[in-house]
Amino acid sequence: MTDVDFAEYVEVIRDWPEPGKAVCDISKLLEHPKVFHEAVVKLAKPFLEVKPNKVVGVEQRGLALGSAIAYYLGCGVIPARSIAYIPEGYHREVELLPSNRFADRQLAIVSESIDSGDRVAIIDDWLIQGTSVFAVKKLIEKLGATVVGIGCVINNMSETRRKLLGRPEVQALLEDYETDAFQVRD
């Protein structure tokens, strides 16, 4: 493996979802086969020690990345997906997570996908407050499973939020990623 500067594959989208805000998009990282491979291997390797049997990928990019990590680890993958994509009358019971930062959507996980005693790794693309990961972790624990790892491309959570999340530690390709897009504008 070679050293990859993953920051080169992060695109900052300014003034979205509203003017004055910005988001980080990891689509470029996913598009480049060698970079994607490096990211998957680097994030998956720490999980080999803790032996998860399932990976929850937080929609959308976290699910894409989580699927590849699950494949690398030989695990099943469970989507934490938007209820916008679950049809009415869906026959499997779902657990809804508290609304995330996009107020028009709510994440859901199929309850029967997680069994008591499962060892679960959670994968997301970018943690700011960690709200989605907090909610997923709480739900997994409610279902009797254990969260053995959390992975992401970018971890921008404050030290206070990291402490609130507790164990396990977050594995990230980029820690405290900064760009001028996140600076407060006058």
C-alpha positions as CSV (number, residue, x, y, z in Angstrom):
1,M,0.0,0.0,0.0
2,T,1.0,3.6,-0.6
3,D,0.3,6.6,1.5
4,V,-2.7,8.5,0.1
5,D,-3.6,12.0,1.0
6,F,-7.3,11.4,1.5
7,A,-7.9,15.1,1.8
8,E,-7.3,15.5,-1.9
9,Y,-10.4,13.4,-2.5
10,V,-12.7,15.3,-0.3
11,E,-14.8,18.0,-2.0
12,V,-16.2,20.8,0.1
13,I,-19.7,21.9,-1.2
14,R,-20.4,25.4,0.0
15,D,-23.7,27.0,0.7
16,W,-25.5,23.7,1.1
17,P,-27.8,22.5,2.5
18,E,-28.5,26.3,3.0
19,P,-26.6,29.5,2.4
20,G,-23.6,29.9,4.8
21,K,-23.3,26.1,5.5
22,A,-20.9,23.6,3.9
23,V,-20.6,19.9,3.7
24,C,-17.8,17.5,2.8
25,D,-18.5,15.1,0.0
26,I,-16.4,11.9,-0.3
27,S,-17.7,10.9,-3.7
28,K,-14.3,11.4,-5.4
29,L,-12.7,9.0,-2.9
30,L,-15.3,6.4,-3.8
31,E,-14.8,7.0,-7.6
32,H,-11.1,6.3,-7.7
33,P,-10.5,2.5,-7.4
34,K,-7.0,2.6,-5.8
35,V,-7.9,5.4,-3.4
36,F,-11.2,3.6,-2.5
37,H,-9.3,0.4,-1.9
38,E,-6.7,2.2,0.3
39,A,-9.6,3.8,2.3
40,V,-11.4,0.5,2.8
41,V,-8.2,-1.3,3.9
42,K,-7.1,1.4,6.3
43,L,-10.5,1.7,7.9
44,A,-11.1,-2.1,8.0
45,K,-7.8,-3.3,9.5
46,P,-8.4,-2.0,13.0
47,F,-11.7,-3.9,13.1
48,L,-9.9,-7.2,12.4
49,E,-8.9,-7.3,16.1
50,V,-12.4,-6.8,17.5
51,K,-14.1,-9.2,15.1
52,P,-17.4,-7.7,14.1
53,N,-19.9,-10.0,12.4
54,K,-22.0,-7.1,11.0
55,V,-21.4,-3.6,9.7
56,V,-24.1,-0.9,9.8
57,G,-23.5,1.7,7.0
58,V,-25.2,5.0,7.5
59,E,-26.8,6.2,4.3
60,Q,-25.6,7.0,1.6
61,R,-21.9,7.2,1.4
62,G,-21.5,5.4,4.8
63,L,-23.4,2.5,3.3
64,A,-21.2,2.4,0.2
65,L,-18.1,2.5,2.3
66,G,-19.5,0.2,4.9
67,S,-20.5,-2.4,2.3
68,A,-16.9,-2.6,1.1
69,I,-15.6,-2.8,4.6
70,A,-18.1,-5.6,5.5
71,Y,-16.9,-7.5,2.4
72,Y,-13.3,-7.1,3.4
73,L,-14.0,-8.3,6.9
74,G,-16.4,-11.1,5.8
75,C,-19.4,-9.5,7.6
76,G,-23.0,-8.9,6.8
77,V,-24.0,-5.3,6.0
78,I,-27.0,-3.5,7.4
79,P,-28.2,-0.2,5.9
80,A,-29.3,2.6,8.2
81,R,-31.4,4.2,5.5
82,S,-33.8,7.0,4.9
83,I,-37.4,6.2,5.5
84,A,-38.0,7.9,2.2
85,Y,-36.8,4.7,0.6
86,I,-38.9,2.2,2.6
87,P,-42.2,1.6,0.8
88,E,-45.6,1.7,2.6
89,G,-46.6,-1.7,3.8
90,Y,-43.0,-2.9,4.1
91,H,-43.4,-6.3,5.9
92,R,-40.2,-6.2,8.0
93,E,-40.2,-4.2,11.3
94,V,-38.0,-1.2,11.3
95,E,-36.7,0.9,14.1
96,L,-36.7,4.6,13.5
97,L,-33.8,6.7,14.7
98,P,-34.2,10.3,15.8
99,S,-34.2,12.8,13.0
100,N,-30.7,13.7,11.7
101,R,-29.5,17.1,10.5
102,F,-31.5,16.8,7.4
103,A,-34.9,17.4,9.0
104,D,-36.9,16.1,6.1
105,R,-35.5,12.6,6.5
106,Q,-35.3,10.0,9.3
107,L,-33.1,7.0,9.4
108,A,-34.4,3.5,10.0
109,I,-32.8,0.0,10.5
110,V,-34.6,-3.3,10.0
111,S,-34.9,-4.6,13.6
112,E,-34.5,-8.3,12.7
113,S,-31.2,-7.6,11.0
114,I,-29.4,-7.2,14.3
115,D,-29.5,-10.1,16.8
116,S,-28.7,-10.0,20.5
117,G,-25.0,-10.8,20.8
118,D,-24.0,-9.4,17.4
119,R,-20.7,-7.5,17.3
120,V,-21.3,-4.4,15.1
121,A,-19.1,-1.8,13.4
122,I,-20.7,1.4,12.4
123,I,-19.5,3.3,9.3
124,D,-20.3,6.8,8.2
125,D,-18.7,9.3,5.9
126,W,-18.3,12.5,8.0
127,L,-18.9,13.0,11.7
128,I,-19.6,16.6,12.8
129,Q,-21.7,16.2,15.9
130,G,-22.0,12.4,15.5
131,T,-25.8,12.6,15.9
132,S,-26.5,9.7,13.4
133,V,-23.8,7.5,14.9
134,F,-25.0,8.2,18.4
135,A,-28.5,7.2,17.4
136,V,-27.4,4.0,15.6
137,K,-25.2,3.0,18.5
138,K,-28.0,3.4,21.0
139,L,-30.4,1.4,18.8
140,I,-27.8,-1.4,18.3
141,E,-27.3,-1.6,22.1
142,K,-31.1,-1.6,22.7
143,L,-31.4,-4.6,20.4
144,G,-28.8,-6.5,22.6
145,A,-25.8,-6.2,20.3
146,T,-22.4,-4.6,21.0
147,V,-20.8,-1.8,19.0
148,V,-17.2,-2.9,18.6
149,G,-16.0,-0.1,16.3
150,I,-16.9,3.1,14.5
151,G,-15.2,4.2,11.3
152,C,-15.5,7.3,9.1
153,V,-13.6,9.2,6.5
154,I,-13.7,12.5,8.4
155,N,-14.0,12.9,12.1
156,N,-14.7,16.6,13.0
157,M,-16.4,15.9,16.3
158,S,-15.4,18.1,19.2
159,E,-13.5,16.5,22.1
160,T,-16.7,16.8,24.2
161,R,-18.8,14.9,21.6
162,R,-16.1,12.3,21.3
163,K,-16.3,11.7,25.1
164,L,-20.1,11.5,25.0
165,L,-19.9,8.8,22.3
166,G,-17.7,6.8,24.6
167,R,-16.1,3.6,23.6
168,P,-15.2,2.3,21.1
169,E,-12.8,4.9,19.7
170,V,-13.6,6.3,16.2
171,Q,-11.3,5.2,13.4
172,A,-10.9,8.0,10.8
173,L,-8.9,8.7,7.7
174,L,-8.9,12.4,8.4
175,E,-9.2,13.9,11.9
176,D,-10.3,17.5,12.6
177,Y,-10.4,18.3,8.8
178,E,-10.4,22.0,8.3
179,T,-11.2,24.2,5.4
180,D,-12.1,27.9,5.1
181,A,-15.6,26.9,4.2
182,F,-16.3,26.1,7.8
183,Q,-15.2,29.5,9.0
184,V,-17.9,31.8,10.3
185,R,-18.7,34.5,7.7
186,D,-19.6,38.1,8.6
